[in-house]
Amino acid sequence: MATKNLSDYDKNTVPSAEGMKFAVIVSEWNDEITEALYNGAEATLIKHGAEKQDIFKEYVPGTFELTYAAKITAESKRFDAIIVLGCVIQGETRHFDFICQGVTQGITDINRTSDTPVIFGVLTTDNKQQALDRAGGKLGNKGDEAAVTAIKMVAFAKRQKK
């Protein structure tokens, strides 16, 4: 929503990320945006107790490739959670629709079949300014939100396995 700050959350509701391992897969396409998303995610994970050496960053060429990378990473069973970060900006063709739909469905499918939560940190905006506003701009950082979600989902999964 255009009125919600993506970096605004109750820090008291976030469990400790101490001992958790995160894979963060970052799209190289729209790298000005995706690097800002990564910086937000990494800072938030560390703020909540994750160690820098437990945050593994990998790149893929574009947002569409996030699904394959998340699948392979989930199959490795090396991480407690996977965060995918990308940015798709509306253009003049329907390419935007196909990429957004494919990635959304792909990540959903992985979450249905994997024991590792995959967190959707993909911006789908009408223009570059909207993306900048959500990558550390006036509406906060989607990377922060994705990191908080990852921590909460790892904690959720651990509670269910007790």
C-alpha positions as CSV (number, residue, x, y, z in Angstrom):
1,M,0.0,0.0,0.0
2,A,1.2,3.5,-0.7
3,T,0.5,4.5,2.9
4,K,2.4,1.8,4.7
5,N,6.1,2.2,5.6
6,L,7.7,-1.2,4.8
7,S,10.3,-0.6,7.4
8,D,7.8,0.1,10.2
9,Y,7.2,-2.8,12.5
10,D,7.1,-3.7,16.2
11,K,10.6,-4.8,17.0
12,N,9.3,-6.6,20.1
13,T,7.4,-9.1,18.0
14,V,10.5,-10.3,16.1
15,P,12.2,-13.3,17.5
16,S,16.0,-13.5,17.8
17,A,17.7,-14.5,14.6
18,E,20.7,-15.8,16.5
19,G,22.0,-19.1,15.0
20,M,19.7,-18.8,12.0
21,K,21.2,-19.1,8.4
22,F,19.7,-17.2,5.6
23,A,20.2,-17.3,1.8
24,V,19.4,-14.0,0.1
25,I,19.1,-14.3,-3.7
26,V,19.3,-11.0,-5.5
27,S,18.3,-10.2,-9.1
28,E,20.9,-8.3,-11.0
29,W,18.2,-6.6,-13.1
30,N,17.3,-3.2,-11.7
31,D,20.4,-3.5,-9.5
32,E,20.1,0.0,-8.1
33,I,16.9,-1.2,-6.5
34,T,17.8,-4.8,-5.7
35,E,21.1,-3.8,-3.9
36,A,19.1,-1.3,-1.8
37,L,16.7,-4.1,-0.9
38,Y,19.6,-6.4,0.0
39,N,21.2,-3.7,2.2
40,G,17.9,-3.4,4.1
41,A,17.5,-7.1,4.5
42,E,21.0,-7.7,5.7
43,A,20.9,-4.8,8.2
44,T,17.6,-6.0,9.6
45,L,18.8,-9.6,9.9
46,I,21.9,-8.5,11.8
47,K,19.9,-6.1,14.0
48,H,17.9,-9.0,15.1
49,G,20.9,-11.2,16.0
50,A,22.0,-13.0,12.8
51,E,25.7,-13.1,12.2
52,K,27.1,-11.6,9.0
53,Q,28.7,-15.0,8.2
54,D,25.3,-16.7,8.4
55,I,23.9,-14.5,5.6
56,F,24.7,-15.9,2.2
57,K,24.2,-13.6,-0.8
58,E,23.8,-15.0,-4.3
59,Y,23.0,-13.3,-7.6
60,V,20.8,-14.3,-10.5
61,P,20.5,-12.4,-13.8
62,G,16.8,-11.4,-13.4
63,T,13.7,-11.7,-11.3
64,F,12.4,-14.7,-13.3
65,E,15.5,-16.7,-12.4
66,L,14.7,-16.3,-8.6
67,T,12.4,-19.2,-8.7
68,Y,15.0,-21.7,-10.0
69,A,17.6,-20.4,-7.7
70,A,15.2,-20.6,-4.7
71,K,14.3,-24.2,-5.6
72,I,18.0,-25.3,-5.8
73,T,18.8,-23.5,-2.6
74,A,15.9,-25.0,-0.8
75,E,16.9,-28.5,-1.9
76,S,20.4,-27.9,-0.4
77,K,18.8,-27.8,3.1
78,R,21.7,-25.5,4.2
79,F,19.5,-22.6,5.2
80,D,16.7,-21.9,7.6
81,A,15.1,-19.4,5.2
82,I,15.6,-18.1,1.7
83,I,14.8,-14.5,0.8
84,V,14.4,-13.6,-2.9
85,L,14.8,-10.0,-3.9
86,G,13.9,-8.6,-7.3
87,C,12.2,-5.7,-9.0
88,V,10.0,-5.7,-12.0
89,I,8.9,-2.3,-13.4
90,Q,6.0,-2.0,-15.8
91,G,6.9,-1.4,-19.4
92,E,5.0,-1.0,-22.6
93,T,4.4,-4.7,-23.1
94,R,2.8,-7.6,-21.2
95,H,6.3,-9.0,-20.3
96,F,5.7,-7.4,-16.8
97,D,2.6,-9.5,-16.3
98,F,4.2,-12.8,-17.3
99,I,7.3,-12.2,-15.2
100,C,5.3,-11.2,-12.1
101,Q,2.8,-14.0,-12.4
102,G,5.5,-16.6,-13.1
103,V,7.7,-15.6,-10.2
104,T,4.8,-15.3,-7.8
105,Q,3.5,-18.8,-8.7
106,G,7.0,-20.3,-8.7
107,I,7.8,-19.1,-5.2
108,T,4.3,-20.2,-4.0
109,D,5.0,-23.7,-5.4
110,I,8.3,-23.9,-3.7
111,N,6.7,-22.9,-0.4
112,R,4.1,-25.6,-0.8
113,T,6.7,-28.4,-1.4
114,S,9.7,-27.4,0.6
115,D,10.6,-27.4,4.3
116,T,12.5,-24.2,3.9
117,P,10.4,-21.0,3.8
118,V,11.0,-18.8,0.8
119,I,10.2,-15.1,1.4
120,F,8.9,-13.0,-1.5
121,G,10.8,-9.7,-1.5
122,V,10.0,-8.7,-5.1
123,L,8.8,-5.3,-6.0
124,T,6.3,-5.0,-8.8
125,T,5.8,-1.4,-9.6
126,D,4.4,0.9,-12.3
127,N,7.6,3.0,-12.5
128,K,11.1,3.4,-11.2
129,Q,10.1,6.0,-8.6
130,Q,7.6,3.7,-7.0
131,A,10.4,1.1,-6.7
132,L,12.9,3.6,-5.2
133,D,10.2,4.7,-2.7
134,R,10.0,1.0,-1.6
135,A,13.8,0.3,-1.6
136,G,14.8,2.6,1.2
137,G,12.8,5.7,0.1
138,K,9.8,7.4,1.6
139,L,7.9,4.1,2.0
140,G,10.7,2.2,3.7
141,N,12.4,-0.8,2.4
142,K,10.8,-4.1,1.3
143,G,14.1,-5.8,2.2
144,D,13.5,-4.9,5.8
145,E,10.0,-6.4,5.6
146,A,11.4,-9.6,3.9
147,A,14.0,-10.1,6.6
148,V,11.5,-9.7,9.4
149,T,9.2,-12.2,7.7
150,A,12.1,-14.6,7.2
151,I,13.0,-14.5,10.9
152,K,9.3,-15.0,11.9
153,M,8.8,-17.9,9.6
154,V,12.0,-19.7,10.8
155,A,10.7,-19.3,14.4
156,F,7.3,-20.5,13.3
157,A,8.7,-23.6,11.7
158,K,10.8,-24.4,14.7
159,R,7.8,-24.1,17.0
160,Q,5.9,-26.6,14.8
161,K,8.7,-29.1,14.9
162,K,8.8,-29.3,18.7
